[in-house]
C-alpha cells in the first residue's frame, strides 16, 4: 500500500466527511500479517459483529476456523456447500424449523440468485481487515471495479495501486 495515498485519502476524507468514521478495508492473503487468527465465538455470531472491532481501529485476521456462521463460511470462500434450507433462511423461513432473515422476498428469488452466483474459493488464505488509517506498506486492500470494466478480470476487484498482484500469496 502506498502510504502517501493512504495519508492523502485520510486528509480528503476529513475534509469532505468530517466526523465520519474512516472506511475499513480487507485483503485476502496467505502472507503472515503478524496477527493471530481470531478464535471462533463460543456460539453463533455474524461476522459483521466482528467488524465492529475493526471500525474502532483494531485489525482482525479471519480464517475458516474463525467463523461460526455457515453463510460467512460460504461467502468468504471456505465451504462450497450450503444447507438445504438456505433458500428459506435467506427469505421467508420455514415454519417450525428455519427462521427467515427476509433478505429476499421468496425462496425462488434466492434460487435465482444462487444460480447466478460464482463460488470463489479462499483456500488456506485468510481475510485481513483493517481500518484505513492502520494500513501499512505491506498491506494490499481490495477496491471494487465498475461492473464490466474488465480491467483486473477478477470478481473481487483489484489491489490498490502500489500492490504486487491481486491475489498474491506472499
Chimera marker file (.cmm) of the C-alpha trace (Angstrom):
<marker_set name="trace">
<marker id="1" x="0.000" y="0.000" z="0.000" r="1" g="1" b="0" radius="0.5"/>
<marker id="2" x="1.295" y="3.385" z="-0.920" r="1" g="1" b="0" radius="0.5"/>
<marker id="3" x="1.242" y="5.204" z="2.434" r="1" g="1" b="0" radius="0.5"/>
<marker id="4" x="1.204" y="8.610" z="0.676" r="1" g="1" b="0" radius="0.5"/>
<marker id="5" x="-2.075" y="7.547" z="-0.962" r="1" g="1" b="0" radius="0.5"/>
<marker id="6" x="-3.349" y="6.437" z="2.467" r="1" g="1" b="0" radius="0.5"/>
<marker id="7" x="-2.498" y="9.774" z="4.039" r="1" g="1" b="0" radius="0.5"/>
<marker id="8" x="-3.924" y="11.824" z="1.157" r="1" g="1" b="0" radius="0.5"/>
<marker id="9" x="-7.160" y="9.821" z="1.341" r="1" g="1" b="0" radius="0.5"/>
<marker id="10" x="-7.423" y="10.497" z="5.087" r="1" g="1" b="0" radius="0.5"/>
<marker id="11" x="-6.926" y="14.235" z="4.560" r="1" g="1" b="0" radius="0.5"/>
<marker id="12" x="-9.606" y="14.321" z="1.862" r="1" g="1" b="0" radius="0.5"/>
<marker id="13" x="-11.933" y="12.158" z="3.961" r="1" g="1" b="0" radius="0.5"/>
<marker id="14" x="-11.615" y="14.553" z="6.891" r="1" g="1" b="0" radius="0.5"/>
<marker id="15" x="-12.271" y="17.494" z="4.586" r="1" g="1" b="0" radius="0.5"/>
<marker id="16" x="-15.362" y="16.108" z="2.837" r="1" g="1" b="0" radius="0.5"/>
<marker id="17" x="-16.744" y="13.809" z="5.535" r="1" g="1" b="0" radius="0.5"/>
<marker id="18" x="-15.892" y="15.494" z="8.841" r="1" g="1" b="0" radius="0.5"/>
<marker id="19" x="-16.727" y="13.438" z="11.928" r="1" g="1" b="0" radius="0.5"/>
<marker id="20" x="-17.450" y="10.302" z="9.852" r="1" g="1" b="0" radius="0.5"/>
<marker id="21" x="-15.617" y="7.054" z="10.576" r="1" g="1" b="0" radius="0.5"/>
<marker id="22" x="-12.867" y="6.022" z="8.197" r="1" g="1" b="0" radius="0.5"/>
<marker id="23" x="-13.704" y="3.044" z="5.976" r="1" g="1" b="0" radius="0.5"/>
<marker id="24" x="-12.485" y="-0.443" z="6.738" r="1" g="1" b="0" radius="0.5"/>
<marker id="25" x="-10.537" y="-2.494" z="4.204" r="1" g="1" b="0" radius="0.5"/>
<marker id="26" x="-9.896" y="-6.164" z="3.594" r="1" g="1" b="0" radius="0.5"/>
<marker id="27" x="-7.206" y="-8.236" z="1.976" r="1" g="1" b="0" radius="0.5"/>
<marker id="28" x="-7.326" y="-11.949" z="1.178" r="1" g="1" b="0" radius="0.5"/>
<marker id="29" x="-3.802" y="-13.172" z="1.639" r="1" g="1" b="0" radius="0.5"/>
<marker id="30" x="-1.590" y="-16.084" z="2.510" r="1" g="1" b="0" radius="0.5"/>
<marker id="31" x="1.152" y="-13.883" z="3.953" r="1" g="1" b="0" radius="0.5"/>
<marker id="32" x="1.958" y="-13.731" z="7.646" r="1" g="1" b="0" radius="0.5"/>
<marker id="33" x="0.429" y="-10.476" z="8.881" r="1" g="1" b="0" radius="0.5"/>
<marker id="34" x="1.811" y="-10.856" z="12.390" r="1" g="1" b="0" radius="0.5"/>
<marker id="35" x="-1.724" y="-11.041" z="13.806" r="1" g="1" b="0" radius="0.5"/>
<marker id="36" x="-3.154" y="-14.127" z="15.448" r="1" g="1" b="0" radius="0.5"/>
<marker id="37" x="-6.203" y="-15.604" z="13.713" r="1" g="1" b="0" radius="0.5"/>
<marker id="38" x="-9.384" y="-14.710" z="15.599" r="1" g="1" b="0" radius="0.5"/>
<marker id="39" x="-10.787" y="-17.516" z="17.689" r="1" g="1" b="0" radius="0.5"/>
<marker id="40" x="-14.287" y="-18.732" z="16.831" r="1" g="1" b="0" radius="0.5"/>
<marker id="41" x="-17.044" y="-17.359" z="19.042" r="1" g="1" b="0" radius="0.5"/>
<marker id="42" x="-18.483" y="-19.673" z="21.682" r="1" g="1" b="0" radius="0.5"/>
<marker id="43" x="-21.862" y="-19.588" z="19.962" r="1" g="1" b="0" radius="0.5"/>
<marker id="44" x="-23.207" y="-18.446" z="16.585" r="1" g="1" b="0" radius="0.5"/>
<marker id="45" x="-22.336" y="-14.880" z="15.643" r="1" g="1" b="0" radius="0.5"/>
<marker id="46" x="-22.449" y="-12.966" z="12.366" r="1" g="1" b="0" radius="0.5"/>
<marker id="47" x="-19.061" y="-11.875" z="11.021" r="1" g="1" b="0" radius="0.5"/>
<marker id="48" x="-20.421" y="-8.313" z="10.777" r="1" g="1" b="0" radius="0.5"/>
<marker id="49" x="-20.339" y="-8.229" z="14.601" r="1" g="1" b="0" radius="0.5"/>
<marker id="50" x="-16.595" y="-8.907" z="14.467" r="1" g="1" b="0" radius="0.5"/>
<marker id="51" x="-16.088" y="-5.947" z="12.152" r="1" g="1" b="0" radius="0.5"/>
<marker id="52" x="-17.156" y="-3.531" z="14.891" r="1" g="1" b="0" radius="0.5"/>
<marker id="53" x="-13.683" y="-4.001" z="16.414" r="1" g="1" b="0" radius="0.5"/>
<marker id="54" x="-12.109" y="-3.019" z="13.091" r="1" g="1" b="0" radius="0.5"/>
<marker id="55" x="-14.220" y="0.148" z="12.996" r="1" g="1" b="0" radius="0.5"/>
<marker id="56" x="-12.590" y="1.057" z="16.326" r="1" g="1" b="0" radius="0.5"/>
<marker id="57" x="-9.085" y="0.607" z="14.880" r="1" g="1" b="0" radius="0.5"/>
<marker id="58" x="-8.271" y="-2.972" z="15.874" r="1" g="1" b="0" radius="0.5"/>
<marker id="59" x="-7.108" y="-5.130" z="12.945" r="1" g="1" b="0" radius="0.5"/>
<marker id="60" x="-8.680" y="-8.560" z="12.555" r="1" g="1" b="0" radius="0.5"/>
<marker id="61" x="-7.497" y="-11.752" z="10.860" r="1" g="1" b="0" radius="0.5"/>
<marker id="62" x="-10.263" y="-14.215" z="9.961" r="1" g="1" b="0" radius="0.5"/>
<marker id="63" x="-9.778" y="-17.707" z="8.569" r="1" g="1" b="0" radius="0.5"/>
<marker id="64" x="-12.062" y="-20.693" z="8.164" r="1" g="1" b="0" radius="0.5"/>
<marker id="65" x="-11.656" y="-21.577" z="11.848" r="1" g="1" b="0" radius="0.5"/>
<marker id="66" x="-12.770" y="-18.108" z="12.963" r="1" g="1" b="0" radius="0.5"/>
<marker id="67" x="-16.293" y="-18.291" z="11.582" r="1" g="1" b="0" radius="0.5"/>
<marker id="68" x="-19.363" y="-19.754" z="13.253" r="1" g="1" b="0" radius="0.5"/>
<marker id="69" x="-21.863" y="-18.668" z="10.586" r="1" g="1" b="0" radius="0.5"/>
<marker id="70" x="-22.311" y="-21.040" z="7.642" r="1" g="1" b="0" radius="0.5"/>
<marker id="71" x="-23.234" y="-18.088" z="5.422" r="1" g="1" b="0" radius="0.5"/>
<marker id="72" x="-19.908" y="-16.398" z="6.170" r="1" g="1" b="0" radius="0.5"/>
<marker id="73" x="-18.084" y="-19.673" z="5.571" r="1" g="1" b="0" radius="0.5"/>
<marker id="74" x="-19.689" y="-19.905" z="2.126" r="1" g="1" b="0" radius="0.5"/>
<marker id="75" x="-19.467" y="-16.263" z="1.063" r="1" g="1" b="0" radius="0.5"/>
<marker id="76" x="-15.875" y="-15.939" z="2.269" r="1" g="1" b="0" radius="0.5"/>
<marker id="77" x="-14.911" y="-18.996" z="0.218" r="1" g="1" b="0" radius="0.5"/>
<marker id="78" x="-14.216" y="-21.659" z="2.842" r="1" g="1" b="0" radius="0.5"/>
<marker id="79" x="-17.196" y="-24.017" z="2.354" r="1" g="1" b="0" radius="0.5"/>
<marker id="80" x="-18.843" y="-24.599" z="-1.012" r="1" g="1" b="0" radius="0.5"/>
<marker id="81" x="-21.957" y="-26.411" z="0.207" r="1" g="1" b="0" radius="0.5"/>
<marker id="82" x="-24.914" y="-24.676" z="1.841" r="1" g="1" b="0" radius="0.5"/>
<marker id="83" x="-27.655" y="-26.098" z="3.983" r="1" g="1" b="0" radius="0.5"/>
<marker id="84" x="-30.642" y="-27.487" z="2.064" r="1" g="1" b="0" radius="0.5"/>
<marker id="85" x="-32.852" y="-24.942" z="3.848" r="1" g="1" b="0" radius="0.5"/>
<marker id="86" x="-30.653" y="-21.953" z="2.942" r="1" g="1" b="0" radius="0.5"/>
<marker id="87" x="-33.293" y="-20.716" z="0.485" r="1" g="1" b="0" radius="0.5"/>
<marker id="88" x="-35.771" y="-20.460" z="3.359" r="1" g="1" b="0" radius="0.5"/>
<marker id="89" x="-33.258" y="-18.928" z="5.780" r="1" g="1" b="0" radius="0.5"/>
<marker id="90" x="-32.490" y="-16.075" z="3.383" r="1" g="1" b="0" radius="0.5"/>
<marker id="91" x="-36.162" y="-15.456" z="2.644" r="1" g="1" b="0" radius="0.5"/>
<marker id="92" x="-39.446" y="-16.313" z="4.345" r="1" g="1" b="0" radius="0.5"/>
<marker id="93" x="-38.355" y="-19.037" z="6.728" r="1" g="1" b="0" radius="0.5"/>
<marker id="94" x="-39.851" y="-22.482" z="7.121" r="1" g="1" b="0" radius="0.5"/>
<marker id="95" x="-42.427" y="-22.749" z="9.914" r="1" g="1" b="0" radius="0.5"/>
<marker id="96" x="-41.237" y="-24.929" z="12.748" r="1" g="1" b="0" radius="0.5"/>
<marker id="97" x="-37.660" y="-25.370" z="11.528" r="1" g="1" b="0" radius="0.5"/>
<marker id="98" x="-35.944" y="-22.339" z="9.945" r="1" g="1" b="0" radius="0.5"/>
<marker id="99" x="-36.178" y="-18.685" z="10.946" r="1" g="1" b="0" radius="0.5"/>
<marker id="100" x="-36.216" y="-16.446" z="7.876" r="1" g="1" b="0" radius="0.5"/>
<marker id="101" x="-33.899" y="-13.436" z="7.646" r="1" g="1" b="0" radius="0.5"/>
<marker id="102" x="-36.128" y="-11.893" z="4.950" r="1" g="1" b="0" radius="0.5"/>
<marker id="103" x="-33.285" y="-10.589" z="2.791" r="1" g="1" b="0" radius="0.5"/>
<marker id="104" x="-35.184" y="-11.901" z="-0.223" r="1" g="1" b="0" radius="0.5"/>
<marker id="105" x="-38.941" y="-11.920" z="-0.788" r="1" g="1" b="0" radius="0.5"/>
<marker id="106" x="-39.228" y="-15.635" z="-1.652" r="1" g="1" b="0" radius="0.5"/>
<marker id="107" x="-37.222" y="-18.882" z="-1.768" r="1" g="1" b="0" radius="0.5"/>
<marker id="108" x="-37.499" y="-18.731" z="-5.566" r="1" g="1" b="0" radius="0.5"/>
<marker id="109" x="-35.655" y="-15.392" z="-5.639" r="1" g="1" b="0" radius="0.5"/>
<marker id="110" x="-32.912" y="-16.975" z="-3.521" r="1" g="1" b="0" radius="0.5"/>
<marker id="111" x="-32.714" y="-19.842" z="-6.038" r="1" g="1" b="0" radius="0.5"/>
<marker id="112" x="-32.358" y="-17.336" z="-8.897" r="1" g="1" b="0" radius="0.5"/>
<marker id="113" x="-29.598" y="-15.504" z="-7.030" r="1" g="1" b="0" radius="0.5"/>
<marker id="114" x="-27.807" y="-18.765" z="-6.269" r="1" g="1" b="0" radius="0.5"/>
<marker id="115" x="-27.974" y="-19.850" z="-9.910" r="1" g="1" b="0" radius="0.5"/>
<marker id="116" x="-26.110" y="-16.660" z="-10.933" r="1" g="1" b="0" radius="0.5"/>
<marker id="117" x="-23.519" y="-16.878" z="-8.147" r="1" g="1" b="0" radius="0.5"/>
<marker id="118" x="-19.917" y="-17.931" z="-8.528" r="1" g="1" b="0" radius="0.5"/>
<marker id="119" x="-18.089" y="-19.595" z="-5.648" r="1" g="1" b="0" radius="0.5"/>
<marker id="120" x="-14.664" y="-18.027" z="-5.064" r="1" g="1" b="0" radius="0.5"/>
<marker id="121" x="-12.523" y="-20.434" z="-3.027" r="1" g="1" b="0" radius="0.5"/>
<marker id="122" x="-10.297" y="-18.850" z="-0.400" r="1" g="1" b="0" radius="0.5"/>
<marker id="123" x="-8.261" y="-21.997" z="0.152" r="1" g="1" b="0" radius="0.5"/>
<marker id="124" x="-5.895" y="-21.571" z="3.083" r="1" g="1" b="0" radius="0.5"/>
<marker id="125" x="-5.720" y="-17.789" z="2.724" r="1" g="1" b="0" radius="0.5"/>
<marker id="126" x="-7.120" y="-15.530" z="5.417" r="1" g="1" b="0" radius="0.5"/>
<marker id="127" x="-9.008" y="-12.231" z="5.425" r="1" g="1" b="0" radius="0.5"/>
<marker id="128" x="-7.153" y="-9.325" z="6.975" r="1" g="1" b="0" radius="0.5"/>
<marker id="129" x="-9.459" y="-6.447" z="7.942" r="1" g="1" b="0" radius="0.5"/>
<marker id="130" x="-8.003" y="-3.047" z="8.851" r="1" g="1" b="0" radius="0.5"/>
<marker id="131" x="-9.319" y="0.459" z="9.294" r="1" g="1" b="0" radius="0.5"/>
<marker id="132" x="-7.923" y="2.747" z="6.573" r="1" g="1" b="0" radius="0.5"/>
<marker id="133" x="-5.606" y="4.681" z="8.904" r="1" g="1" b="0" radius="0.5"/>
<marker id="134" x="-3.924" y="1.493" z="10.153" r="1" g="1" b="0" radius="0.5"/>
<marker id="135" x="-2.784" y="0.316" z="6.684" r="1" g="1" b="0" radius="0.5"/>
<marker id="136" x="0.958" y="-0.165" z="6.239" r="1" g="1" b="0" radius="0.5"/>
<marker id="137" x="3.370" y="-0.597" z="3.322" r="1" g="1" b="0" radius="0.5"/>
<marker id="138" x="2.827" y="-4.357" z="3.476" r="1" g="1" b="0" radius="0.5"/>
<marker id="139" x="-0.971" y="-4.193" z="3.076" r="1" g="1" b="0" radius="0.5"/>
<marker id="140" x="-2.857" y="-4.540" z="-0.205" r="1" g="1" b="0" radius="0.5"/>
<marker id="141" x="-6.598" y="-3.967" z="0.312" r="1" g="1" b="0" radius="0.5"/>
<marker id="142" x="-9.132" y="-4.537" z="-2.454" r="1" g="1" b="0" radius="0.5"/>
<marker id="143" x="-11.277" y="-1.932" z="-4.078" r="1" g="1" b="0" radius="0.5"/>
<marker id="144" x="-14.273" y="-2.638" z="-6.280" r="1" g="1" b="0" radius="0.5"/>
<marker id="145" x="-14.290" y="-2.041" z="-10.014" r="1" g="1" b="0" radius="0.5"/>
<marker id="146" x="-17.286" y="-0.920" z="-12.011" r="1" g="1" b="0" radius="0.5"/>
<marker id="147" x="-19.188" y="-3.942" z="-13.299" r="1" g="1" b="0" radius="0.5"/>
<marker id="148" x="-17.992" y="-4.958" z="-16.723" r="1" g="1" b="0" radius="0.5"/>
<marker id="149" x="-14.848" y="-2.814" z="-16.651" r="1" g="1" b="0" radius="0.5"/>
<marker id="150" x="-12.761" y="-5.952" z="-17.110" r="1" g="1" b="0" radius="0.5"/>
<marker id="151" x="-9.531" y="-4.303" z="-16.014" r="1" g="1" b="0" radius="0.5"/>
<marker id="152" x="-8.483" y="-6.910" z="-13.456" r="1" g="1" b="0" radius="0.5"/>
<marker id="153" x="-10.616" y="-9.814" z="-14.606" r="1" g="1" b="0" radius="0.5"/>
<marker id="154" x="-11.340" y="-10.814" z="-11.006" r="1" g="1" b="0" radius="0.5"/>
<marker id="155" x="-14.794" y="-10.561" z="-9.373" r="1" g="1" b="0" radius="0.5"/>
<marker id="156" x="-13.395" y="-9.096" z="-6.143" r="1" g="1" b="0" radius="0.5"/>
<marker id="157" x="-11.862" y="-6.122" z="-7.885" r="1" g="1" b="0" radius="0.5"/>
<marker id="158" x="-8.168" y="-5.404" z="-7.634" r="1" g="1" b="0" radius="0.5"/>
<marker id="159" x="-5.490" y="-4.337" z="-5.211" r="1" g="1" b="0" radius="0.5"/>
<marker id="160" x="-4.847" y="-0.645" z="-4.720" r="1" g="1" b="0" radius="0.5"/>
<marker id="161" x="-2.048" y="0.991" z="-6.746" r="1" g="1" b="0" radius="0.5"/>
<marker id="162" x="1.359" y="0.013" z="-5.446" r="1" g="1" b="0" radius="0.5"/>
<marker id="163" x="0.249" y="-3.535" z="-4.572" r="1" g="1" b="0" radius="0.5"/>
<marker id="164" x="2.013" y="-6.530" z="-6.033" r="1" g="1" b="0" radius="0.5"/>
<marker id="165" x="-0.772" y="-8.502" z="-7.728" r="1" g="1" b="0" radius="0.5"/>
<marker id="166" x="-4.402" y="-9.163" z="-6.943" r="1" g="1" b="0" radius="0.5"/>
<marker id="167" x="-4.461" y="-12.453" z="-5.105" r="1" g="1" b="0" radius="0.5"/>
<marker id="168" x="-0.839" y="-12.802" z="-4.207" r="1" g="1" b="0" radius="0.5"/>
<marker id="169" x="0.263" y="-15.234" z="-1.538" r="1" g="1" b="0" radius="0.5"/>
<marker id="170" x="3.386" y="-13.574" z="-0.232" r="1" g="1" b="0" radius="0.5"/>
<link id1="1" id2="2" r="1" g="1" b="0" radius="0.2"/>
<link id1="2" id2="3" r="1" g="1" b="0" radius="0.2"/>
<link id1="3" id2="4" r="1" g="1" b="0" radius="0.2"/>
<link id1="4" id2="5" r="1" g="1" b="0" radius="0.2"/>
<link id1="5" id2="6" r="1" g="1" b="0" radius="0.2"/>
<link id1="6" id2="7" r="1" g="1" b="0" radius="0.2"/>
<link id1="7" id2="8" r="1" g="1" b="0" radius="0.2"/>
<link id1="8" id2="9" r="1" g="1" b="0" radius="0.2"/>
<link id1="9" id2="10" r="1" g="1" b="0" radius="0.2"/>
<link id1="10" id2="11" r="1" g="1" b="0" radius="0.2"/>
<link id1="11" id2="12" r="1" g="1" b="0" radius="0.2"/>
<link id1="12" id2="13" r="1" g="1" b="0" radius="0.2"/>
<link id1="13" id2="14" r="1" g="1" b="0" radius="0.2"/>
<link id1="14" id2="15" r="1" g="1" b="0" radius="0.2"/>
<link id1="15" id2="16" r="1" g="1" b="0" radius="0.2"/>
<link id1="16" id2="17" r="1" g="1" b="0" radius="0.2"/>
<link id1="17" id2="18" r="1" g="1" b="0" radius="0.2"/>
<link id1="18" id2="19" r="1" g="1" b="0" radius="0.2"/>
<link id1="19" id2="20" r="1" g="1" b="0" radius="0.2"/>
<link id1="20" id2="21" r="1" g="1" b="0" radius="0.2"/>
<link id1="21" id2="22" r="1" g="1" b="0" radius="0.2"/>
<link id1="22" id2="23" r="1" g="1" b="0" radius="0.2"/>
<link id1="23" id2="24" r="1" g="1" b="0" radius="0.2"/>
<link id1="24" id2="25" r="1" g="1" b="0" radius="0.2"/>
<link id1="25" id2="26" r="1" g="1" b="0" radius="0.2"/>
<link id1="26" id2="27" r="1" g="1" b="0" radius="0.2"/>
<link id1="27" id2="28" r="1" g="1" b="0" radius="0.2"/>
<link id1="28" id2="29" r="1" g="1" b="0" radius="0.2"/>
<link id1="29" id2="30" r="1" g="1" b="0" radius="0.2"/>
<link id1="30" id2="31" r="1" g="1" b="0" radius="0.2"/>
<link id1="31" id2="32" r="1" g="1" b="0" radius="0.2"/>
<link id1="32" id2="33" r="1" g="1" b="0" radius="0.2"/>
<link id1="33" id2="34" r="1" g="1" b="0" radius="0.2"/>
<link id1="34" id2="35" r="1" g="1" b="0" radius="0.2"/>
<link id1="35" id2="36" r="1" g="1" b="0" radius="0.2"/>
<link id1="36" id2="37" r="1" g="1" b="0" radius="0.2"/>
<link id1="37" id2="38" r="1" g="1" b="0" radius="0.2"/>
<link id1="38" id2="39" r="1" g="1" b="0" radius="0.2"/>
<link id1="39" id2="40" r="1" g="1" b="0" radius="0.2"/>
<link id1="40" id2="41" r="1" g="1" b="0" radius="0.2"/>
<link id1="41" id2="42" r="1" g="1" b="0" radius="0.2"/>
<link id1="42" id2="43" r="1" g="1" b="0" radius="0.2"/>
<link id1="43" id2="44" r="1" g="1" b="0" radius="0.2"/>
<link id1="44" id2="45" r="1" g="1" b="0" radius="0.2"/>
<link id1="45" id2="46" r="1" g="1" b="0" radius="0.2"/>
<link id1="46" id2="47" r="1" g="1" b="0" radius="0.2"/>
<link id1="47" id2="48" r="1" g="1" b="0" radius="0.2"/>
<link id1="48" id2="49" r="1" g="1" b="0" radius="0.2"/>
<link id1="49" id2="50" r="1" g="1" b="0" radius="0.2"/>
<link id1="50" id2="51" r="1" g="1" b="0" radius="0.2"/>
<link id1="51" id2="52" r="1" g="1" b="0" radius="0.2"/>
<link id1="52" id2="53" r="1" g="1" b="0" radius="0.2"/>
<link id1="53" id2="54" r="1" g="1" b="0" radius="0.2"/>
<link id1="54" id2="55" r="1" g="1" b="0" radius="0.2"/>
<link id1="55" id2="56" r="1" g="1" b="0" radius="0.2"/>
<link id1="56" id2="57" r="1" g="1" b="0" radius="0.2"/>
<link id1="57" id2="58" r="1" g="1" b="0" radius="0.2"/>
<link id1="58" id2="59" r="1" g="1" b="0" radius="0.2"/>
<link id1="59" id2="60" r="1" g="1" b="0" radius="0.2"/>
<link id1="60" id2="61" r="1" g="1" b="0" radius="0.2"/>
<link id1="61" id2="62" r="1" g="1" b="0" radius="0.2"/>
<link id1="62" id2="63" r="1" g="1" b="0" radius="0.2"/>
<link id1="63" id2="64" r="1" g="1" b="0" radius="0.2"/>
<link id1="64" id2="65" r="1" g="1" b="0" radius="0.2"/>
<link id1="65" id2="66" r="1" g="1" b="0" radius="0.2"/>
<link id1="66" id2="67" r="1" g="1" b="0" radius="0.2"/>
<link id1="67" id2="68" r="1" g="1" b="0" radius="0.2"/>
<link id1="68" id2="69" r="1" g="1" b="0" radius="0.2"/>
<link id1="69" id2="70" r="1" g="1" b="0" radius="0.2"/>
<link id1="70" id2="71" r="1" g="1" b="0" radius="0.2"/>
<link id1="71" id2="72" r="1" g="1" b="0" radius="0.2"/>
<link id1="72" id2="73" r="1" g="1" b="0" radius="0.2"/>
<link id1="73" id2="74" r="1" g="1" b="0" radius="0.2"/>
<link id1="74" id2="75" r="1" g="1" b="0" radius="0.2"/>
<link id1="75" id2="76" r="1" g="1" b="0" radius="0.2"/>
<link id1="76" id2="77" r="1" g="1" b="0" radius="0.2"/>
<link id1="77" id2="78" r="1" g="1" b="0" radius="0.2"/>
<link id1="78" id2="79" r="1" g="1" b="0" radius="0.2"/>
<link id1="79" id2="80" r="1" g="1" b="0" radius="0.2"/>
<link id1="80" id2="81" r="1" g="1" b="0" radius="0.2"/>
<link id1="81" id2="82" r="1" g="1" b="0" radius="0.2"/>
<link id1="82" id2="83" r="1" g="1" b="0" radius="0.2"/>
<link id1="83" id2="84" r="1" g="1" b="0" radius="0.2"/>
<link id1="84" id2="85" r="1" g="1" b="0" radius="0.2"/>
<link id1="85" id2="86" r="1" g="1" b="0" radius="0.2"/>
<link id1="86" id2="87" r="1" g="1" b="0" radius="0.2"/>
<link id1="87" id2="88" r="1" g="1" b="0" radius="0.2"/>
<link id1="88" id2="89" r="1" g="1" b="0" radius="0.2"/>
<link id1="89" id2="90" r="1" g="1" b="0" radius="0.2"/>
<link id1="90" id2="91" r="1" g="1" b="0" radius="0.2"/>
<link id1="91" id2="92" r="1" g="1" b="0" radius="0.2"/>
<link id1="92" id2="93" r="1" g="1" b="0" radius="0.2"/>
<link id1="93" id2="94" r="1" g="1" b="0" radius="0.2"/>
<link id1="94" id2="95" r="1" g="1" b="0" radius="0.2"/>
<link id1="95" id2="96" r="1" g="1" b="0" radius="0.2"/>
<link id1="96" id2="97" r="1" g="1" b="0" radius="0.2"/>
<link id1="97" id2="98" r="1" g="1" b="0" radius="0.2"/>
<link id1="98" id2="99" r="1" g="1" b="0" radius="0.2"/>
<link id1="99" id2="100" r="1" g="1" b="0" radius="0.2"/>
<link id1="100" id2="101" r="1" g="1" b="0" radius="0.2"/>
<link id1="101" id2="102" r="1" g="1" b="0" radius="0.2"/>
<link id1="102" id2="103" r="1" g="1" b="0" radius="0.2"/>
<link id1="103" id2="104" r="1" g="1" b="0" radius="0.2"/>
<link id1="104" id2="105" r="1" g="1" b="0" radius="0.2"/>
<link id1="105" id2="106" r="1" g="1" b="0" radius="0.2"/>
<link id1="106" id2="107" r="1" g="1" b="0" radius="0.2"/>
<link id1="107" id2="108" r="1" g="1" b="0" radius="0.2"/>
<link id1="108" id2="109" r="1" g="1" b="0" radius="0.2"/>
<link id1="109" id2="110" r="1" g="1" b="0" radius="0.2"/>
<link id1="110" id2="111" r="1" g="1" b="0" radius="0.2"/>
<link id1="111" id2="112" r="1" g="1" b="0" radius="0.2"/>
<link id1="112" id2="113" r="1" g="1" b="0" radius="0.2"/>
<link id1="113" id2="114" r="1" g="1" b="0" radius="0.2"/>
<link id1="114" id2="115" r="1" g="1" b="0" radius="0.2"/>
<link id1="115" id2="116" r="1" g="1" b="0" radius="0.2"/>
<link id1="116" id2="117" r="1" g="1" b="0" radius="0.2"/>
<link id1="117" id2="118" r="1" g="1" b="0" radius="0.2"/>
<link id1="118" id2="119" r="1" g="1" b="0" radius="0.2"/>
<link id1="119" id2="120" r="1" g="1" b="0" radius="0.2"/>
<link id1="120" id2="121" r="1" g="1" b="0" radius="0.2"/>
<link id1="121" id2="122" r="1" g="1" b="0" radius="0.2"/>
<link id1="122" id2="123" r="1" g="1" b="0" radius="0.2"/>
<link id1="123" id2="124" r="1" g="1" b="0" radius="0.2"/>
<link id1="124" id2="125" r="1" g="1" b="0" radius="0.2"/>
<link id1="125" id2="126" r="1" g="1" b="0" radius="0.2"/>
<link id1="126" id2="127" r="1" g="1" b="0" radius="0.2"/>
<link id1="127" id2="128" r="1" g="1" b="0" radius="0.2"/>
<link id1="128" id2="129" r="1" g="1" b="0" radius="0.2"/>
<link id1="129" id2="130" r="1" g="1" b="0" radius="0.2"/>
<link id1="130" id2="131" r="1" g="1" b="0" radius="0.2"/>
<link id1="131" id2="132" r="1" g="1" b="0" radius="0.2"/>
<link id1="132" id2="133" r="1" g="1" b="0" radius="0.2"/>
<link id1="133" id2="134" r="1" g="1" b="0" radius="0.2"/>
<link id1="134" id2="135" r="1" g="1" b="0" radius="0.2"/>
<link id1="135" id2="136" r="1" g="1" b="0" radius="0.2"/>
<link id1="136" id2="137" r="1" g="1" b="0" radius="0.2"/>
<link id1="137" id2="138" r="1" g="1" b="0" radius="0.2"/>
<link id1="138" id2="139" r="1" g="1" b="0" radius="0.2"/>
<link id1="139" id2="140" r="1" g="1" b="0" radius="0.2"/>
<link id1="140" id2="141" r="1" g="1" b="0" radius="0.2"/>
<link id1="141" id2="142" r="1" g="1" b="0" radius="0.2"/>
<link id1="142" id2="143" r="1" g="1" b="0" radius="0.2"/>
<link id1="143" id2="144" r="1" g="1" b="0" radius="0.2"/>
<link id1="144" id2="145" r="1" g="1" b="0" radius="0.2"/>
<link id1="145" id2="146" r="1" g="1" b="0" radius="0.2"/>
<link id1="146" id2="147" r="1" g="1" b="0" radius="0.2"/>
<link id1="147" id2="148" r="1" g="1" b="0" radius="0.2"/>
<link id1="148" id2="149" r="1" g="1" b="0" radius="0.2"/>
<link id1="149" id2="150" r="1" g="1" b="0" radius="0.2"/>
<link id1="150" id2="151" r="1" g="1" b="0" radius="0.2"/>
<link id1="151" id2="152" r="1" g="1" b="0" radius="0.2"/>
<link id1="152" id2="153" r="1" g="1" b="0" radius="0.2"/>
<link id1="153" id2="154" r="1" g="1" b="0" radius="0.2"/>
<link id1="154" id2="155" r="1" g="1" b="0" radius="0.2"/>
<link id1="155" id2="156" r="1" g="1" b="0" radius="0.2"/>
<link id1="156" id2="157" r="1" g="1" b="0" radius="0.2"/>
<link id1="157" id2="158" r="1" g="1" b="0" radius="0.2"/>
<link id1="158" id2="159" r="1" g="1" b="0" radius="0.2"/>
<link id1="159" id2="160" r="1" g="1" b="0" radius="0.2"/>
<link id1="160" id2="161" r="1" g="1" b="0" radius="0.2"/>
<link id1="161" id2="162" r="1" g="1" b="0" radius="0.2"/>
<link id1="162" id2="163" r="1" g="1" b="0" radius="0.2"/>
<link id1="163" id2="164" r="1" g="1" b="0" radius="0.2"/>
<link id1="164" id2="165" r="1" g="1" b="0" radius="0.2"/>
<link id1="165" id2="166" r="1" g="1" b="0" radius="0.2"/>
<link id1="166" id2="167" r="1" g="1" b="0" radius="0.2"/>
<link id1="167" id2="168" r="1" g="1" b="0" radius="0.2"/>
<link id1="168" id2="169" r="1" g="1" b="0" radius="0.2"/>
<link id1="169" id2="170" r="1" g="1" b="0" radius="0.2"/>
</marker_set>
